[in-house]
């Protein structure tokens, strides 16, 4: 009930803000932005606004709120606003951010500014940020935070409680304390609920949980997300190869990874970056889209070249020009279905050498059955339309060939691209389209040439 009330209040404030923006009432905009909305809502509003309104909201936002809002913006928009700030303003904006969020923002800044921000910190905070920055962004090390609370195994629960009371607040998502040796080697975890129900005179070692899930600092962020999903984790410790505690990852960071991966899969199918700004300026948007339009044009020329090889046959049998897009289109759809399925399965860790052959066999027979069914439908329609049995047989055979090839390509292509460190979501659809077009045109026009040559 409280959650629904909070959501209703946020929606109401957003409506007021949009009305104020349309009316040009700057005082009302400033009041709503700084007093009536959460940082998350402000970030959503900025991302949902055209450039002019976006700049106005940022300008009216109080300095102490800007850092909180920054972490809810895409990289493109973060970089845009950060480029407008001088070094002292960057230091002021980022001083209260969590280590992992600060590390993400520092990677967007020029090296000289990053060094000045780091030098402005005390030695302990600087070491924590530099620890995160030393790992690639898409690994557990780049995802982790260093705010974990660690305790020794030989102290009592009473001492733990007194130690916790010395903190003004606990780090967010603190569901357990991490038990380490004097050399910071992880020994186990002490859940908060265990602390609350245990005898105060018991030692940590007596009640701690030694069977805990740990995450290697070099694990890919997608694997981290899969691990959290499978084991319903709220947080997990990050360790190095010597099992030394380095930091922890919490569910809020994992949700960001899951969302980014979903955005990446969706946007990459169209050749777009998942961080693309919906309201980016015309010039910037056109430049980004031009690259993949150019790549697509190059692949289209390949398909056109194949068609050109059979221009004499097409001139002889005009019906071929009418029907050949059907073969390519059916292959493209069938291939895309398989490609999407396999990319998703790879993302959640379901594909391995043990089950790949079974999957390929399944896709082969599925495409064969669908090929037989729809080729019969298309063949009948073609025979009725053009009163030519030969063209019906040709298009039926070509469609079966293309659907089978499309399914096999859709299964193997993502795995091949992944083995070459190429993103299957980004390159797979373009390559697959080229394959289905070329095979579709080649099989249809090639079989037609053979059939009508006699």
Helices and strands as residue ranges (DSSP letters): H 2-23, H 26-31, I 32-36, H 39-47, H 51-60, H 63-70, H 75-83, H 87-94, H 99-106, H 111-119, H 123-133, H 140-143, E 150-151, H 157-165, E 176-180, E 186-191, H 192-197, H 204-207, E 214-216, H 221-231, E 235-239, E 245-250, H 251-268, H 282-308, H 311-316, H 319-347, H 353-386, H 389-419, H 424-453
